[in-house]
Amino acid sequence: MAFVEKKLPADAPVAAKALNWVDSRFPLTKLWNDQWGNYYAPKNFNFWYIFGSLAMLVLVIQIVTGIFLVMHYKPDATLAFASVEYIMRDVPWGWLVRYMHSTGASAFFIIVYLHMTRALLYGSYRKPRELIWLFGFAIFLCLMGEAFMGYLLPWGQMSYWGAQVIVNLFGAIPFIGPDLSLWIRGDYVVSDATLNRFFAFHVIAIPLILLGLVAAHLIALHEVGSNNPDGIEVKDNLGPDGHPVDSIPSHPYYSVHDIFGVTVFLVIFSAVVFFAPEMGGYFLEYNNFIPADSLKTPPHIAPTWYFTPFYSILRATTTEFLYVVMAAVVGYVSLVYLKSKLPAIVKAGIAALGLLMIIGMMPFGLEAKFWGVVLFGSSVVILGALPWLDQSPAKSIRYRPEWHKYMFLLFGFAFVTLGYLGIQPPSPGRERLSQVCTVIYFGFFLLMPWWSTMGTFKPVPKRVTFSAH
Amino acid sequence: MKLIKKMIAVLAFVPVFALANEGGYPLDHAENRTTDLPALQNGAKLFVNYCLNCHSASAMRYNRLRDIGLTEDQIKANLLFTGDKVGDLMKNTMSAKDAKAWFGAVPPDLSVIARAKASGAGSGADWLYTYLRTYYKDDSRPTGWNNMVFPNVGMPHVLWELQGVRNAKFVEAEDPHEHGKMVHTFAGFETVSKGKLSETEFDSEVTDLVAYLQWMGEPSQNNRKRLGVFVVLFLAVLSVLAWRLNASYWKEVK
C-alpha cells in the first residue's frame, strides 16, 4: 500500500503537524491511547491499587540514582568502600543520590510486598491473570537477586559476610554444590572477582531483564484488563460505547489519582532520605560502615530486613525439624490421594517426589543444611503456584467467608514474625517459634486448594461497589 | 545452617570476661553537640592532636573543616602538621605492618567510626563517649591500659594526661541471673593520680571530640536535615494540592 500521510490544514499549529509527521511513521498517539489515554480500568480501585505505579516510580528512581552512582563508584575490592565515602563527601549532592538509592531499595521491597498483598486480597492472580502473576513473580525473583548483588558493592563487613553465607548455601546442593559456589564466586571465597561480576549483574544484566519483565507484566495486564476490589470481571458488563460500564479511562482519572499517590509516597520517602536514612540500622546497617575484613567474622550476620522472613525459614530447618517435614510430606501425599481430583499420573508424581524427599531427609540422606536451602527456595517459589492453589469460588476477600480473613491474618502474622526472628540472633525459643511459623507459612499455601473452597460464601454482585466521591 | 552455627560458636570463645556479648558495659549518653561550631572546632583540635598520629581518617579532607567555621589559613596554621596540603585527605604515615607489631592490631580508620559503632545498646556517639572515658590501669596489658567498653583493646589511653590515671575495682559478686554462681563484677573506678582536667571538664572535652567524630562521619548531615525541612514541607503542600485536584476530577465519576 502506498504511504499516505494525513494532511492537516495549512494553518494547523506546528505541534499538531509535528505529531502528525511522527504518527504517520510510528504509532505514538495509538500507543498512548491504547496503553493509557483510552485504556479503561475499573472505577472502584482503592488504596491497595497505588502500589503498582509506585513500584514503577521506584524502579525509575533506582535506575537514575544508580546511573549517577556508577559514575563515581569503583568496583574494586581495594577501592569500593572509599569510593562510596567519596560519593558521600566529595561528589556534589552525592550524599543525596546515595541515600535515595539505599532508601529506594528498601522502599521497593515495602511497595512490592504491599503490591503482592493486594493480589492476595482480591484474587488478582486468578484466571485470566495468571501470566501477570507469573511475570510479577519473575520480577520479584530478579529484584531479590538485584538487591543481593547490589548489597555486596559497598564492600562493608555485612556486604562481604552476607554474600559469603548466601553463596555458600549453594554449596549444599549435592554433587554440583561446591563447583557451583566456586563458579558463582569466581574464587574460593568472596573476593574482588565476585565484586566485579556482581557489579556487572547489578548494573546492567538484571536491570535489563527487569525492564523486559515489567514490560511483559504490563502488556499481559492490558491484554485482559485489571481486576478490582470486588473481584468481578467488569468486561462482562459492556456499555453502549463498547467499554465496561464500571470502567473509566485511565486518563485523566488515574493519571491524577496516581499523581496524588506519588506525592504522598514522596513525602514519606523524603522524610526517610533527609531525616532517617539509616532507619535505625535497617536500611543502612551499622556494621556495613566497617570495611570488609575476610579475617574478622561479625558476631551476628543477618541479611537485610526484606530477606529475613525467608532466611528464618532456612534457619528453622534443623535436623529435628526434618522429622516434622517428613510427617508433613506423608500427610500431604495422603491428602492429595484421598481428597484431590488431580489426574492419577499427577498424584503418582507427587507421591514419587514425596518418597524421594522422605528418603533424602533420613539421617543417612542429605544433611539439614541442604533441606534448609530447599525450603528457603520453596518458600519463594510457592508464590508462583498461587493461581492454581487458590480454588475459591469468589476472587475477592469481600465475598469469602469471614474466617478466610483470619487465615490471611494468620499468614501475615507468621510472615512478619519470621521476618522479625530473622533479624534476631538465634536462640532455642526463637528456633521453635520460627519452626511453627514455617509450618503456618507452608500450610497456608499447600492446603489452600482445600480451605479456599470451605465455608459459606457471600453472593458476588454484578456491579462494582462504588460510591460517588 | 551448620556454617553459621560454627562461626557463631567460634566467636563464643572470644574472652569477654564476665560480660556477655548481649549485655556489654552500659553506655552513657553523649550530649549532641553536632550543631555547636565551637565544640566541633575544639573536637577537631583534639582529633588532630591526639588521634591522627596512629589513626587515619582517609575519607576526610582537611579543607572540609571549613564547614565547621574554620578558614583555610586557620586549618593550615593549626591543624596541618605533616606537610600535607589543605585539600589532601587525612591520611597517616604509620604502616599497617608497624602498627600490627606495636599494638597487635591496625588502628582502624576513623572516617565513619561514629556510624559503625552504633548498635541496639546505643548510638555510635554513645559508644565512643563511654569508650574514651572508661580506661583503667592494667599492668597485665602490653600498653598498661585496659578498657571497660572494649576489653583488651590494643589502644592505650591517649587522653590519660587530661583524665588522670584510674584503677578499676573488681569484686566477686553473685550472678543476678544464676543464683549461687560467683562472677567477677566491675565495682567502679578509683583515682590513682589526677589529670589536668576535672571530671566534668574531661567529659566536656570528650563530648566535643565525639561531636567532631559524629560530624566527620557524615559532614553533610546538618545540611541534609536543613534541606529536608523545606523538601518535606514543599511535598506536603504539593500532596494537598494533588489531593484536591484528584477530588475535583473524580466528582465527575458516577
Interface residues (C-beta under 8 A of the other chain):
Chain A: K43 A82 E85 Y86 M88 R89 D90 W95 L96 Y99 V165 N168 I248 P252 Y253 V256 H257 I259 F260 V262 T263 V264 L266 V267 S270 A271 V273 F274 F275 E278 G281 Y286 N287 F289 I290 P291 T297 P299 H300 I301 L314 R315 T317 T318 E367 A368 K369 G372 P425 P426 A468 H469
Chain B: M1 K2 L3 I4 M7 I8 V10 L11 N21 E22 S58 A59 M60 R61 R64 P108 D109 S111 V112 I113 R115 A116 K117 A118 S119 G124 G217 E218 P219 S220 R224 K225 L227 G228 V229 V231 V232 L235 A236 L238 S239 A242 W243 L245 N246 A247 Y249 W250 K251 V253 K254
